[in-house]
Amino acid sequence: MTKTRQQVSVLFMLFSILFCVCLIAANILETKQISVLGISLTGGLIVFPISYIINDCVCEVWGFRKARLLIWTGFAMNFFFVSVGALCDWIPGAPYWTNQEGFHAIFGLAPRVAAASFVAFIIGSFANAYVMSKMKIRDGGKRFSLRAVLSTIAGETCDSVIFFPLALGGVVPTEELPKLMLWQVLLKTLYEVIALPLTIRIVKKLKEHEGEDVYDNGVNYSIWKIFSLS
C-alpha cells in the first residue's frame, strides 16, 4: 500500500514556530494591565494580534488545511506551556525562595480563565481562517486587504465574545464587559490595519518563494481533519 507523504515547507515551519511563540508570550503578557491613551488593556495586546496576521498569511498562501494544522499546533503548544507552568506553580518552592507570589501571578492561571482562553482561541482562529478562505474563493484571489481585515474582525469578535463572559463574568461588572469586548476588537483590528502594508509584502514574497497560491475549492472545513494537508 502506497502512502502519500504530506510535507510542509521550511517557511511554513518557521511561521508555525512564530505563531506558537506569540500565543505563549501573550499568555505571560496578559498578566500585566497597561494603559494606552487612558484605555485600560492587557499586555497581551502587544503580541496576540500577530497570531491573527500569521493566520492570514498561512491561509492566503498555503490554504485552509495548513491553517488548520497551524491552529491546532498553536493550541497544543500553548496547552503544554500552561500545563507545565501550572504544575511548577503547584510544586512548593524551596525554603529560601521568596518569589512565589510573583511567580503565581504569572503562571497560576485560574482553570476558568485557561479554559475560556483555549475555547476562545480555537473558535476565533478558525473563524478567521474560514472567512479568509471563503472570501478568497469568492473574490478570485483579489482584495486581500479587505478579507484580511474582515477575517480579523470575525475572529477577534468571536474570541472576545467568548473569552470575556466565560473568564470574567461575575468578576467584572456586567455593564463593563461589552466595553472591554468592543475595545479589544477595535484595537486588535486597528493593529491589523496598521500592519497591513507589511502583511501584503510578506504574502507577496511568500507566494513568489513558495510558488504557491492555494484556493480552497472543495476543501473540507471540518476542524478535526488535523493532518489532512492535501
N, C-alpha and C positions, 0 to 999 in steps of 0.2 A: 504494500500500500504506500503510495507516494503522499507525503505530507508537504503542503506548501509552506515555505519559510516566510514568516512575517517579520520584516525588519523595519527599523526606524533609522533615520539619518543621525549623524553626529549633531547637527544643528538642532534637530528636534530634541535630542537628549539634553543638550545644553539649555534649551528653553524650559524643559521639564525640571531641570535642577533649579533654575532661577525661580520658576513657579513655586516649587516646594519651599525654597528659602524665603520667598515673600510671605507665604502663608504662615510659616513658623515665626518669622520676625514680627508679623502682625500680631500674633498671639502675645508676644512679650511686650510689644509697644502699646497694646491695648490697655495695659495696666496703668499707664500714665494718662491722666487727664490734662489736656492742653487747652489753651485759649488762643483763638485766631480771630483777630478783629472783634474781640468781645464775645465770640461764639465759643461755647464750651464743646470740645470734641475729645476724642480719644487719639492717642499717638498712633494707633494702627492706621489712621487715615493717610499717614505719610507713605506707607508701602502697600497696603492692601489693594488699592485700585490698580497697581501694576499687574496684579494677578489677572485682572479682567482684560487688560491690554494684551498680555501674553496669550490669554484665551482667544482673543480676537485674532491675533496673528496666526496662531496654530490652526484655528478653524478656517481662516481665509486661505491659507497656503496648503495645508495638509488635509483639511476636511473634518467633518464631524467625528469620524471614527477615531482619529488621532486626538482630537479634543476630548473625547470621552475617556481615552486612556490617560490623558494628562490630568483630567479632573479626579479620577479615581486614584491615580498615583499621588497627587497632592493630598487627597483625603487620607490615604494610608500613612503617608509620612507625617502629616500633622497629628493624626491619631496616635502614632507611635511616640512622637515628641511629647504630647500632652500626657500620655500614659506614664512614660518614664519620669517625667517631671513630677507628676502626682505621687509616684512611688517614692522618689527621692525625698519629696516634701514630707511624706508619711513616716519615713525612717527617722528615728530620733537622732538629733545632732550630737556631735561629740561634746563632752562636758565643757571644753574650753571655747566652743564656738558660740558666738553671740549674735549671729545674723539671721536667726530663724524667722523673725518677724518679716524682714525684708524679703527673704527667700520665699516665704509663704505668700507674700503679696504678689509675687511674680508667677510662681509655679503652682500655687494652691488654688487652681481654677475650680470653682464650685461645679459639681456634676450637672446642675441645672444649666449653668452658663455654657459649659462644654457641649452638652447635648444640643442646646439651642444654636450654638456656633456651627456645629457639624451639619445639622439639618439645613440651616440657612445657607451654608456654603454649597452643599450639594444641589439644592433646588435653584439657588441663584446662578451658579456656574452653568448648570445645564440649560437654564432659561436663556442665558447669554449666548451659549453656543448654538442653541436651536434657532434663535432669531437670526443670528449671523448666517447660518446655513440656509435657512428658508429664503431670506431676503436676497442672498447671492444668486440662488437659482431663479427667483422671480425677476431680478434685475439684470440677469445675464452677465453678472460679474461687474456691473457698473455701480457707481455711487457707494464706494467703500466707506467713505466718511459718514454717510447717513446711517448705514447699517451698524457701523462701529459705535456710534453714539446711541442709537435706538436700542441696540442689544445691551449696552451698558445700563441704560435706564431700566430695561426689563429685568436684567439680572440683579442690579442693586436694589430695585424696588422689592423684588421677591425676597432678597436677603434681609433687608431692613424690616419688612412687614412680618417676617417670620421670627427674626432674632430678637427684636426689642420686646415684643409682648411675652415671648417664651422666657427670655432671660431676665427681664426687668419688670414684668408685670407684678404689681403688688409691692414693688420696691420703689419705683419711680412713680410719682403721681400720674394717674391715668391721662389727665389733660396734657401732660408734658410729652407723652410717648409720640403722638403724631408729629410734634415739632422736631423731636430727635430724629425720627424716621425721615422726615422731609429734608432736614439739613444734611443728613448722611447721603441721601440720593442726589441732592443738588450739588453738593461739594465733590462727591466722587465722579459725577458726570462732568463737572467743570474740569476736574483733573484730566479726564479722558479727552476733553476738547482741547485743553492746553497742550497735551502730549500728542495730539493728532498729527501734526506735520511730521514729527519724528516717527510715529507709528506707520504712516504712509510710506516713508522712505525705507523703513525696515522691511515692510511687507514686499515692496518692490524688489529690494535686494535679495530677499529670501526666495522669491519666485524665480528670479534670474539664476541664482546659485543652485537651487534645488531642481530647477526645470519642472516644477510642479505648480499647478493652479487647479486644485480639486473642486469639482462640482458634485454635490451630494445627491445626484439623481438616483432614485431608487434605494437610498440608504435606509437601514432600519434604525429608527431613532430610539429604540429601547436603551435605557441607560445601563442595562445589565450585560450587554454583549461587550464586555470589557476588552477582550483580547481579539475581537474581530476587527482587523485592520485593513482588510482588502475585500 
